[in-house]
Amino acid sequence: MVLAGKDFGRGSSREQAALALKYLGIRCVIAESVAPLMKRNLFNIGVPVFEDREIPRSCEEGDEVEVEVGRFRNITMGWEMELKELPAFMLSLINDDGLLRMLINRGGISSASTRIDCRSEVEVVGKMKIFPAYEKYVDTVVDLVKKGEVLCGPFDTTYGLFASIERPEAVKRIYSLKKRGDEMPLTMIVPKERFHEYAVIPEKVQELLEKELTGPISIILPKRADRVPDYVTSGLSTVSLADGENSFMKRVMDKVEICGTSANIHGMPPPSTLSGVLEQLGDQLQLVVDGGPTYYRVGHTVLDLASKPPKIIRKGPYSTKRLYSLFPELVEGKEEDMPEDLTRGRSVIDISPEVRVGATERSR
């Protein structure tokens, strides 16, 4: 039991403060006065609160005490006092162990509901584990990816499907989840300072990568065949590289080499929230990280530096004007030279470095 002075709980408006007391084993609070929000939060989780000026001043730390309806007893000192009785509704809250259980008992809410203090951070739904994007889960996620799991997690553009490039079966699984042919390459998701390990980068481009080509931009370059497997690039001689700005995925890519694509069924819009992912892929996923809504919600600017002259494959958040100042010879890829799904704001990690061009009808 906590016995306190004036304004107990002042400044602690969130439920976690009350929950922390309950976790510590506190079953009752008596104080000279209690902050209204703290009082509400304690009652809502089934912890009774009383306001009394004399009782907190008349007890010592460590005293054995007990509370009954209308009565407080100090067993150690051998005395008792009257205690203001709680209204019947408050007593019902206490007897039902809080508001949520009361609603369940009265049929006002599903019995499948759980209190916030009873929920696990990691949700398990069938074979699917959903981790929050907390740093403490990075190593767990990395270990599972290294073992061959396909990760569904937040990129800075949309949610993506990621796999270790050393696990060809996991890469194949990405295509299966998306219902997409393997003739469309995936993108290497690696830190920008390591792009040179996977691609042949001219000196001028390397300088620009360090100073100018940062942020929401994906770059296509000639690949290093000894470092990038053909099953990642569909046998092409180029590779698309992106590092993104999502803090959780940055920690993952620091520890395992991954490739990826957007987490959607091919031909459908890439989702920027986990709920959007689950609508399309549902229970087919096993390893999921929930990072909330993605930052840009539109695809990266895509710059092809493997072609001569270089091309803007798609305009995006990165300044087009800035690109023209960096590459005066730059040309824009024509819309009719790209499949329809590349002209509708698709994610950068759905773009093939060398798309197969075909006749496409589009409504204007």
C-alpha positions as CSV (number, residue, x, y, z in Angstrom):
1,M,0.0,0.0,0.0
2,V,1.1,3.5,-0.7
3,L,0.4,6.3,1.8
4,A,1.2,9.7,0.5
5,G,0.9,13.4,1.0
6,K,-0.7,16.1,-1.2
7,D,-1.1,15.9,-5.0
8,F,0.0,12.3,-5.3
9,G,0.5,11.5,-9.0
10,R,0.6,15.0,-10.2
11,G,2.2,15.1,-13.7
12,S,1.6,11.4,-14.3
13,S,-1.3,11.6,-16.7
14,R,-0.5,8.5,-18.7
15,E,-1.7,5.0,-17.8
16,Q,1.8,3.7,-17.5
17,A,2.4,5.5,-14.1
18,A,-0.6,3.7,-12.6
19,L,0.4,0.4,-14.2
20,A,3.9,0.7,-12.8
21,L,2.4,0.9,-9.3
22,K,0.3,-2.2,-9.9
23,Y,3.3,-4.1,-11.3
24,L,5.1,-3.3,-8.1
25,G,2.4,-5.0,-6.1
26,I,0.6,-1.9,-4.9
27,R,-3.1,-2.8,-4.1
28,C,-4.3,0.5,-2.6
29,V,-3.4,4.2,-2.4
30,I,-4.3,6.5,0.4
31,A,-3.1,10.1,0.2
32,E,-4.0,13.5,1.5
33,S,-5.0,14.4,-2.1
34,V,-4.6,12.6,-5.4
35,A,-4.2,14.2,-8.9
36,P,-7.5,13.6,-10.8
37,L,-5.9,11.8,-13.8
38,M,-3.9,9.5,-11.5
39,K,-7.1,8.7,-9.5
40,R,-9.0,7.8,-12.7
41,N,-6.2,5.7,-14.1
42,L,-5.8,3.7,-10.8
43,F,-9.5,3.0,-10.5
44,N,-9.6,2.0,-14.2
45,I,-7.1,-0.9,-13.5
46,G,-8.8,-1.9,-10.3
47,V,-6.6,-0.1,-7.7
48,P,-8.7,1.7,-5.0
49,V,-7.8,5.3,-4.1
50,F,-8.8,7.1,-0.9
51,E,-8.2,10.7,0.1
52,D,-7.6,11.2,3.9
53,R,-5.5,13.8,5.7
54,E,-4.9,11.8,9.0
55,I,-4.0,8.3,7.9
56,P,-0.8,9.0,5.9
57,R,0.5,11.1,8.8
58,S,-0.2,8.5,11.4
59,C,1.6,5.5,9.9
60,E,5.3,4.6,9.5
61,E,7.0,2.9,6.6
62,G,6.8,-0.9,7.1
63,D,3.7,-0.9,9.2
64,E,1.4,-3.8,8.5
65,V,-2.0,-2.4,7.6
66,E,-5.3,-3.5,6.1
67,V,-8.3,-1.8,4.5
68,E,-11.9,-2.9,4.6
69,V,-15.1,-1.2,3.4
70,G,-15.3,2.0,5.6
71,R,-12.3,1.1,7.8
72,F,-8.5,1.4,7.9
73,R,-6.6,-0.7,10.4
74,N,-2.9,-0.3,11.5
75,I,-2.1,-3.8,12.8
76,T,1.4,-2.9,13.9
77,M,0.4,0.0,16.1
78,G,-2.9,-1.5,17.1
79,W,-5.4,1.2,16.0
80,E,-8.0,1.8,13.4
81,M,-9.8,4.7,11.7
82,E,-12.9,5.2,9.7
83,L,-12.4,5.5,6.0
84,K,-14.7,7.2,3.6
85,E,-16.7,4.6,1.8
86,L,-16.5,4.4,-2.0
87,P,-19.6,4.8,-4.2
88,A,-21.1,1.5,-5.4
89,F,-19.8,2.0,-9.0
90,M,-16.3,2.4,-7.7
91,L,-16.6,-0.7,-5.6
92,S,-17.7,-2.6,-8.7
93,L,-14.6,-1.4,-10.6
94,I,-12.4,-2.8,-7.8
95,N,-14.3,-6.1,-7.5
96,D,-14.0,-6.6,-11.3
97,D,-10.3,-5.7,-11.3
98,G,-10.8,-2.7,-13.5
99,L,-12.9,-1.1,-16.2
100,L,-12.0,-3.5,-19.0
101,R,-12.9,-6.6,-17.0
102,M,-16.1,-5.0,-15.9
103,L,-17.2,-4.4,-19.5
104,I,-16.3,-7.9,-20.5
105,N,-18.2,-9.4,-17.5
106,R,-21.3,-7.3,-18.5
107,G,-21.1,-8.4,-22.2
108,G,-20.2,-4.9,-23.5
109,I,-16.9,-6.0,-25.0
110,S,-15.4,-9.2,-26.5
111,S,-13.8,-11.6,-24.0
112,A,-10.9,-11.8,-26.4
113,S,-9.9,-8.3,-25.4
114,T,-6.8,-7.9,-23.1
115,R,-5.6,-5.2,-20.8
116,I,-2.7,-3.1,-21.9
117,D,-0.6,-4.4,-19.0
118,C,-1.3,-8.0,-20.1
119,R,-0.2,-7.5,-23.7
120,S,3.0,-8.8,-25.1
121,E,5.2,-6.4,-27.1
122,V,5.6,-9.2,-29.7
123,E,2.3,-10.3,-31.1
124,V,1.8,-13.9,-32.4
125,V,-0.9,-14.5,-34.9
126,G,-0.9,-18.1,-36.2
127,K,2.6,-18.6,-37.7
128,M,3.3,-14.8,-37.8
129,K,5.3,-12.9,-35.3
130,I,5.0,-9.1,-35.3
131,F,7.8,-7.3,-33.6
132,P,7.7,-3.6,-32.7
133,A,10.5,-1.6,-34.4
134,Y,12.5,-1.3,-31.2
135,E,16.3,-1.5,-31.2
136,K,16.3,-4.4,-28.7
137,Y,14.7,-6.6,-31.4
138,V,17.2,-5.9,-34.1
139,D,19.5,-8.8,-33.3
140,T,16.5,-11.2,-33.1
141,V,15.2,-10.1,-36.5
142,V,18.7,-10.3,-38.0
143,D,19.2,-13.8,-36.8
144,L,15.9,-15.0,-38.3
145,V,16.7,-13.3,-41.6
146,K,20.1,-15.0,-41.7
147,K,18.4,-18.3,-41.1
148,G,16.2,-17.8,-44.2
149,E,13.1,-16.0,-43.0
150,V,11.6,-13.3,-45.3
151,L,11.2,-10.0,-43.3
152,C,8.3,-7.7,-43.9
153,G,9.2,-4.4,-42.5
154,P,9.1,-0.6,-42.9
155,F,11.3,1.1,-45.5
156,D,11.3,4.9,-45.9
157,T,9.0,4.7,-48.9
158,T,6.6,1.8,-48.3
159,Y,6.6,-1.5,-46.4
160,G,9.0,-4.0,-48.0
161,L,9.8,-7.7,-48.2
162,F,13.5,-8.3,-47.5
163,A,15.7,-11.4,-47.6
164,S,19.3,-12.3,-47.1
165,I,21.2,-12.4,-50.4
166,E,22.9,-15.6,-49.1
167,R,19.5,-17.4,-48.9
168,P,18.3,-18.0,-52.5
169,E,15.3,-19.9,-51.2
170,A,14.2,-16.8,-49.2
171,V,14.7,-14.6,-52.3
172,K,12.5,-17.0,-54.3
173,R,9.9,-16.8,-51.5
174,I,9.7,-13.0,-52.0
175,Y,8.6,-13.6,-55.7
176,S,6.1,-16.1,-54.5
177,L,4.6,-13.8,-51.9
178,K,4.3,-11.0,-54.5
179,K,2.9,-13.4,-57.2
180,R,5.5,-11.8,-59.5
181,G,7.8,-13.3,-62.1
182,D,11.5,-13.5,-61.3
183,E,12.4,-11.6,-64.5
184,M,12.0,-8.4,-62.5
185,P,15.1,-7.8,-60.3
186,L,15.1,-7.0,-56.6
187,T,17.0,-4.1,-55.1
188,M,20.1,-4.3,-52.8
189,I,19.3,-2.6,-49.5
190,V,22.6,-1.6,-48.1
191,P,24.3,1.4,-46.4
192,K,25.3,4.0,-48.9
193,E,28.9,3.9,-47.8
194,R,29.1,0.3,-48.9
195,F,27.6,0.8,-52.4
196,H,31.1,0.4,-53.9
197,E,31.1,-3.3,-52.6
198,Y,28.2,-4.2,-54.9
199,A,28.6,-1.8,-57.9
200,V,31.3,-0.3,-60.1
201,I,31.2,3.4,-59.2
202,P,33.0,6.2,-61.2
203,E,35.0,8.6,-59.0
204,K,32.7,11.5,-59.7
205,V,29.6,9.5,-58.7
206,Q,31.4,8.3,-55.5
207,E,32.0,11.9,-54.5
208,L,28.4,12.8,-55.2
209,L,27.2,9.8,-53.1
210,E,29.1,11.1,-50.2
211,K,27.9,14.7,-50.5
212,E,24.9,15.2,-52.7
213,L,23.1,12.0,-53.6
214,T,21.7,11.4,-50.1
215,G,18.1,11.0,-49.0
216,P,15.2,9.5,-51.0
217,I,17.0,8.4,-54.1
218,S,17.8,5.0,-55.6
219,I,20.7,4.5,-58.0
220,I,21.2,2.0,-60.8
221,L,24.9,1.1,-61.5
222,P,26.9,-1.6,-63.1
223,K,27.0,-4.5,-60.6
224,R,30.0,-6.4,-59.3
225,A,29.1,-9.9,-60.4
226,D,31.2,-11.5,-57.6
227,R,29.2,-9.7,-54.9
228,V,25.6,-9.6,-56.2
229,P,24.0,-13.0,-57.1
230,D,22.2,-13.3,-60.4
231,Y,19.1,-14.4,-58.6
232,V,18.9,-10.9,-57.1
233,T,19.2,-9.0,-60.4
234,S,17.5,-11.6,-62.6
235,G,20.9,-12.1,-64.4
236,L,21.2,-8.4,-65.4
237,S,24.6,-6.7,-65.4
238,T,23.2,-3.7,-63.4
239,V,22.0,-3.4,-59.8
240,S,19.6,-1.1,-58.1
241,L,20.9,0.2,-54.8
242,A,19.0,2.0,-52.0
243,D,19.8,2.5,-48.3
244,G,16.7,4.3,-47.1
245,E,16.2,6.4,-43.9
246,N,14.3,4.0,-41.6
247,S,16.3,3.7,-38.4
248,F,15.3,0.1,-37.7
249,M,16.1,-1.1,-41.2
250,K,19.4,0.8,-41.1
251,R,20.4,-1.3,-38.1
252,V,19.3,-4.5,-39.9
253,M,21.2,-3.7,-43.1
254,D,24.3,-3.0,-41.0
255,K,24.3,-6.6,-39.8
256,V,23.1,-8.7,-42.8
257,E,23.2,-8.2,-46.6
258,I,19.6,-7.9,-47.8
259,C,17.7,-7.4,-51.0
260,G,14.1,-6.4,-51.2
261,T,10.9,-5.2,-52.9
262,S,7.7,-3.6,-51.8
263,A,5.3,-5.7,-49.7
264,N,2.4,-5.9,-52.1
265,I,0.9,-8.3,-54.6
266,H,2.3,-7.4,-58.0
267,G,0.1,-4.8,-59.7
268,M,-1.4,-3.5,-56.5
269,P,-0.4,-0.3,-54.7
270,P,2.5,-0.8,-52.2
271,P,1.2,-0.1,-48.7
272,S,2.7,2.5,-46.4
273,T,1.2,0.9,-43.2
274,L,1.3,-2.6,-41.8
275,S,-2.5,-2.8,-41.9
276,G,-2.2,-2.2,-45.7
277,V,0.3,-5.0,-45.9
278,L,-1.9,-7.5,-44.1
279,E,-4.9,-6.7,-46.3
280,Q,-2.9,-7.9,-49.3
281,L,-0.6,-10.6,-47.9
282,G,-2.5,-11.7,-44.8
283,D,-1.3,-14.8,-43.0
284,Q,1.3,-15.7,-45.6
285,L,3.9,-13.7,-43.6
286,Q,5.9,-15.1,-40.7
287,L,8.4,-12.4,-39.7
288,V,7.0,-8.9,-39.4
289,V,8.2,-5.6,-38.0
290,D,5.7,-2.9,-37.2
291,G,7.3,0.5,-37.6
292,G,4.1,2.6,-38.1
293,P,3.4,4.6,-41.2
294,T,6.4,5.0,-43.6
295,Y,7.9,8.4,-44.0
296,Y,7.6,9.4,-47.7
297,R,4.7,7.1,-48.7
298,V,5.8,7.5,-52.4
299,G,8.6,5.9,-54.2
300,H,12.2,7.2,-54.3
301,T,13.5,9.2,-57.1
302,V,15.2,6.7,-59.4
303,L,18.4,7.6,-61.2
304,D,20.0,5.3,-63.8
305,L,23.7,6.0,-63.9
306,A,24.5,2.8,-65.8
307,S,23.1,4.1,-69.0
308,K,24.7,6.7,-71.2
309,P,23.5,9.4,-71.0
310,P,22.2,8.9,-67.4
311,K,18.4,8.8,-67.0
312,I,15.8,9.8,-64.5
313,I,13.7,6.6,-64.5
314,R,11.2,8.2,-62.1
315,K,10.8,11.5,-60.4
316,G,10.2,11.4,-56.7
317,P,11.0,13.3,-53.4
318,Y,14.6,14.1,-54.4
319,S,14.9,17.4,-56.3
320,T,14.8,16.9,-60.1
321,K,16.3,20.4,-60.5
322,R,19.2,19.4,-58.3
323,L,19.8,16.3,-60.4
324,Y,20.0,18.4,-63.6
325,S,22.6,20.6,-62.0
326,L,24.7,17.6,-61.0
327,F,24.3,15.8,-64.4
328,P,23.7,18.4,-67.2
329,E,23.6,15.6,-69.7
330,L,20.7,13.9,-67.9
331,V,17.6,12.8,-69.8
332,E,14.2,11.6,-68.7
333,G,13.0,8.2,-69.4
334,K,9.8,8.5,-71.5
335,E,6.6,7.3,-70.0
336,E,5.8,5.1,-72.9
337,D,9.1,3.3,-72.4
338,M,8.1,1.9,-69.1
339,P,5.4,-0.6,-68.0
340,E,2.3,0.9,-66.5
341,D,3.1,0.0,-62.9
342,L,6.2,2.1,-63.0
343,T,4.3,5.3,-63.9
344,R,1.9,5.2,-61.0
345,G,4.1,6.1,-58.0
346,R,5.3,2.6,-57.4
347,S,8.0,1.9,-54.8
348,V,11.6,2.2,-55.9
349,I,12.2,-1.3,-54.8
350,D,9.7,-2.6,-57.4
351,I,11.6,-1.0,-60.3
352,S,13.8,-3.2,-62.5
353,P,17.1,-1.6,-63.6
354,E,16.4,-2.9,-67.2
355,V,12.7,-3.2,-67.7
356,R,11.3,-5.2,-70.5
357,V,9.3,-2.8,-72.7
358,G,6.0,-3.8,-74.2
359,A,3.0,-2.1,-75.6
360,T,0.7,-0.9,-72.9
361,E,-2.7,0.7,-73.1
362,R,-3.4,3.3,-70.4
363,S,-6.5,5.4,-69.7
364,R,-5.6,9.1,-69.6
